[in-house]
Amino acid sequence: MQNQLVLIMDFGSQYKQLIARRVREHGVYCEVKPYTISIDEVKGSNPVGIIFSGGKSDKISELGIPILEIESDVDNNVLKDFLYSDCKCTGDWAMDKYIDYQIEDIKNKVGNGKALCALSGGVDSSVVAALMSKAIGNQLTCVFVDTGLMRKNEGDEVEAAFSMNFDSTFIRVNAQDRFLGKLENITDPETKRKIIGEEFIRIFEEEAKKIGKVDFLVQGTIYPDIIESGVGDGKVIKSHHNVGGLPSVVDFKDLIEPLRLLFKDEVRKIGEKLGLPDYLVWRQPFPGPGLGIRVIGEITKEKLDILRDADYIFREEISKAGLDRDINQYFAVITDMKSVGVTEDERTYDYTLALRAVETTDFMTADWARIPYDVLDTASRRITNEVKHINRIVYDITSKPPATIEWE
C-alpha cells in the first residue's frame, strides 16, 4: 500500500500514539511495533527509518537504518528533519490513495459474498459503513440498533444519511423499551455497561439471523483501539470490544476492518471525502453505552429526555461560539442530586446538571477546557429556562487524571 514506512518501536512509552500521529501529519506512513519484534521482521518491513519510543535496541541500531530516539514528547522540527533529511521521505501518505486501495482490497476480499456492519452512528462505524458501501454496494447490510440512549435527533440523522445516500441495505431496530426494561432499578455504572453491551449483542444476533448467511463482519476498529489494547510490553490502557477476534454470536467467515491503520483525524478526512454529512463526520465522541453512563443513578425515560434537551443546548452554544472543533469532547451529565431552586417565583426541587468539556491529543490524558464565561452563562441560562426539571448547573473543572473524561 505504501512504498515508505517508518517503524515506531514501543518500549512501553505513553507517547507512542502521539508520535505516530505526528509522523502521519507529516504525510509519512508509520506503524507502532513492540520492541520485541525480531530483526528479520524489521528487515522484512523495509523501513526507511525507525523511531525508538522510551528505550533503544543495540541490535536494531546496527542495521544501518536512520534512527531517532525519543524519551518523551518531540514540539515538530526535530521530527520533520528526521523524516525528510535523514529518511528521505516523500510525504505521499494521503487519504485519497488509502480510499482507492481499500475499495479495491474490499472488492477482492468480498467477491460475490455478503457483509454485515453494526452501525452505531458514531464516527468510526459511519465512515466504515460508507467506505464498504462505496466498495460493494447492496452486498452490505447495515444494522443500526437504536438503544434509546442516543443524543437528541441522532437516530433520525443516522437513518437519513444511510437509508437515502448509499446503496447498502439499512435496517433500524428501535429498541428503547427493551433496553429501559433491562436497566430498570440499575444504578451501578459497570452493571449498566454490561447490560447495555450484552443486550446490543443479543439484538444484533437476532437481526443477523433474520438476514441469513453472511460471509463477513465489518468493524470500525481504528489504530488507537489496537495500540490501547496493548502493544508489546506496553500497558493495556483499556480493552476495546472490537479488538480481539471474531465474536461467537454469528458464524462469519472473516472480519473486515478497513480503518484499523488509521487515527481519528484520518478517519474524519475519509468521511468527508466519501460525502458523509458534517453532523456525522464531526460528531462528538460518544461512549458505547451512550447516555446510559451520563445519567447518574437509575436510567429512566424522563431523565434521558431531560438530558437530551440540555445536552443539545450545550453543544449548540459551543458550536455558535466557534469552539466545536477546538474542544475535543463536550457533553452534559444529569446527576442524581436534587437541590432547592426558584422558577417564576415558585420554589423548586429539581436536578443538578453537570457540563463537561476537555482538550486532549490522545484521550489518555485530558485538560478541562477553559470555555469563556459568557458561553457558559448563555448555556446555563438557556438550559434552566428551556428544559424542565433542571434548576442548577455546575461545570466540571477536573482534568484526567485524576478524573476520567466520562463520569461513569
N, C-alpha and C positions, 0 to 999 in steps of 0.2 A: 504493500500500500504506500509506503514511504521509502525513498531511497536513503534518507538520512535519519539516524536515530541517535539520541543521547540517552544514556542509561543513568539513572539516579540510584546509587547503591545505598540502601537504607540500613543503618546501624541502630535503629530504634529512635531516630530523631523525630521530634514533634514537628519539625519544619519541612519534612519531605514533601507534603502535599502543596505547601506554599511555594517551594522551589519548583516543583513540577508545573504548577500553574504559571509561574513567571517565565519558565522556559517556553511554554506553549504561547504565551503572549508575545514572545519574540518571533513567532512563526516557525518554531522548531518543534518537531515531534519528539516526545520523550516518554519513557516508561520507568516506573518505580520497581526495583527488584531487590530482594533480600541480599544482604552481604554474603550469605552462604551460597549464592549462585556459583556454579562450577566455572572454571576457567574456559572449558570447552563451550559452555553455553554463552559466555561473554563473547568469545570469538565468533560463535555461530550467529550472534546478533549483528555482528559487524558494525559496532557503534562508531560514530565519528568523534565521540567524546564521552567521558564518564565523570559524574559528579558524586563525590563521597559526602553523604549527609550524616554527620555525627560520628565519624570514625574514618579508618582507612585500611587498605589491604595491600600489603607489600607485593603479593603475587600478581594482583591486577595492575599494580603500578609498573610492573616490569614488562607489560605488554607493548609499551611504546605508544599508547593512545593518550591524547591530551586529557589531563585530569584537573579538576577543581575541587579543593577540599573546603567544605562549609561546615562550621561547627554550630552556627546559629542562623540568623536571617542573613540575606545577602542583598537595600536602597536601590540598582539596575545597571549601572555602568560596568561593574566588575563582571556580571553575568553576560552582558552584551559583548564585551571584549573577548571573553572566553568562547562564546558561541561563534562569533563571526571572524575573529582574528586567529584564535588557536584551532578551532574545529572546522573552520571554513564553511560554516553552514550557509545555505542559500535562502532560508526563511520561506520555504514553499509550503508549509503546513497551513492549509486553508479548508474551510468547511465546504466550499463548493466541490472540491475534489473528494472530500470524505463522503458527501452525499452520493456522488456518482459511483464511487467504489462500493458503498454499502448497498445501493439499489441493485447493482449488478450481482453482488455476492448473495443477496437475499433471493433474487430470482433463481440463481443457480442452485441454491440450497433447497428452496421450497419446491421448485419444479411445478408439478401439477397438484401438489398437496394442499392442505388447508392449515391455516394458522389461527390461533386464538389469543386475544390480548385482553388482560384485565385492565380496564381503563378506569383509573381513579379520578381523573380530572385534574391531577397535578401536572406540573410542567413536564416531568420526565415521561410519564405514561402517555401524555398527549402528543409529545414530539415523536415518541417511538411508534405510536399508532399512525401518525401522519406519514412517517417515513415508510412503514410497512405498507400502508395503503397505496402510496406512490409506486411501490415496487410490485405488489401483487394484486392490487385492486380488490375485487369481490371474493378472492380466495381467503381474505382476512375477515374474521368476525371479532368485533369489539364488544365486550360485555361491561357495561357501566352499572355497578351496584351503588344505587343512591341510598346511603345508610340513614339519611335524615340528619346526619351530623355534619353536613357541609355548610359553608358560609352562604350568605344571602344571594339568591339567584344563581348560584354556581351550577346546580344540577341542570337547570334550563340552558345555561350558557354552553355547557359541555354538549348537551344534546343538539343544540343549534349548530355548533361547529362541526360535529361529526355526522349527523344524520343528513345534512344537506350538501356539505362541501367535499366529501370523499366518497370513493366508490365502494368502500368496505361496508359490510353489514353491521349495523349499530343496534344493540339491544340494551334498553334501560330497564333495570329492575328496581321498582320503588319499594324499598324495604324498611321504611322508617318505623312502622308499627312493630315489625318483627324485632328490630334492634332495641327499641324502647322497652318492649316486653322483657327481653333478656336482661336489660340493665336496671330494671325496677329494683329499688332499695339498695343498689350497689353504690358504695362510696369510696372504696379503696382504689387508688389510681391503677395499680398493677392488675388488679382483678378486672377493672374496666377494659384495659388494653387487651387482656387475654380474651375476654368475652367478645369484644368487637372484632379482633383478628380471627378468632375461630368461626364466628358467625359469617364473616365475609367469605371465608374459605368454603363453608357449607353451601352458601348461596351460589358461589361461583361454580362449585362442583355440580350442583343441581342444573344450572344453566348449561354447563358444558355437556352434560349427559343428554339434554334435550337436542343439542346441535348434532350429536352423532360423532362419528370418527373424526378426530382432529390430529394432525401429524406433528404440529409444532406449537409450543407455548412461547409467547412473546413477553419479555420482561423489560422494564425500563431501568435496569441496572446501570448506574453510571460509575465512573472511575473512583470517586471518593468512597462509594459503598464498598468497593473491593479493598481500597487502602485502609479504611477504618476497620474493616473486618479482620485485619491482620496481615502484615507483610513480613515474612521472616520472623525475627525475634521482636519486631515492633509490637507494642501493646495493642490489644484489641480495644478500640475506643468504644464501639458499640456494634452489636451484631445486627445485620440487616436481613430482613425477611427474604430479599431477592438475591442473596448470595449464599451459595452452598449446595446447589444441585437441583434436580427435578423434584417437584412436590409429588406426594404419593396419591393425591386425590383423584387425578385423572391420568390415563395411560397415554403419554406423549412419546413421540419418537425422539425428540431433542428440543433443546432450548435455543431461542434466537434472542440475542442481546446486542443490538446494533449500536448502543450508546455506551457500552461498557468501558471504552477507552477515553471517554470524554468527561470534562469538567462541566459544572453547571452553566458557566457563561458560554461554553461552546455549544451546549445543548440548546440554549436560548437562540443562538445565532442560526442553528439549523432550523428551529421552529419558525423563525422569521423568513428564512429562505424558502421554506415549504408552504408559506402563505397562511400559517395559523394566525388567528386574531391576537392582537396585543394582550387582551384580557386573559388569554391562556398562556402566552409566551412569558409574560411578565407577572404572572400570578405569584402572590406571596407564598413562600414555603409553607407547607401545611402538613402536620403530622398524620401518620396513617390512621389513628383513631379519631381524627377530625376534632370537632368541637367537644367531643366526649371528654377530652382531657383539658378543656378550657372552661368546663363547668365544674366548679369545686363542689364536692358532695354529690348527692344523688342527681342523676340526669333526668330532667322532665321536659316535656314539650314546651311548657311555659318558659322555663329558664333558657332553653335553646332559642326560642323566638325572641326573647329579650336580648340575648347575647348577639344573635344575628343582626338585629337592627342597630345595636350600639357599635358593634364591630364595623359595620358598613359605614357608619358616620365617621368613625375614627379614620378608617382607610381613605374615605373620600376627602377629609380635611388634609391628610398628609399629601394626597395627590394634588389638591388645589394649591398647596404651598410649594409644589415642585420638589418635594422631598422623597417621592415614591421610589426613585432609583438610587438615591443616596443612602437611605436607611435599608439595611439588608433584610430585616424582618420586623413587622409591627402588627399588633393584634390586641384584642380585648379579652379579658377573663372575667367571668361572673363569679364572684366569691360566694361562699355560703354564709357570709356575715351580713346581718342587717343592722341598721342604725337609725336613729331618730333624725327626721328632717322636716322641712316645711315646704309645701307646694300650694300656691294660691291661698295662702293664709291658713292652710289646714295642716295639722300635724300628720306626718307620715312615718312609717316604719318599714323601710324598703332596703333593697340590695345595695351593696357596695360593689362598684365595678373597678377593676384594675386595668390600666393601659400599660402595654409593654412594647418597647422598641429598642433594637440593638444594631450595632455596627460590627461587622466581622469580616474576615477574609476567608475563613475556613469553617466556621460554625463550631470549631472545637474550643475556641475561646471567643469571648464577645464583650464589648463595652456598651453600656447603656447609652442610647442616643440622646444628645443634647438638643431636643426639639425646642424651638423658640417658644417662649411663654405665651405669645399671642395665639399660636397654633393650638397649644394645649388648652388655652382658655376657650377658644371657639369650639373645639371638640367637646369640652366639658359642658359648656352651656347648651349646645345642641342636643347632646345625649340626654341630659337631665330634663330638657324641655320637650323633646320629641319622643322619648322612649319611656313608657310607663314602668313603674316599679324599680327605678334606679334614682336614688337621691344623693349619692356620694360617689365621687371619682377620685381614685388615687393613681399616681404614676410611679412605676417600679424603677428605682434608680440603682439596681443591683447588677453588677457585671457577672460574667461567667469565667472562672469560678469567682465566688463560692456558689452562686446560684446556677441553675440551668436556664436555658432560654425559655422553655415551656415551664408552666407552674406545676404540672403533674407529669 
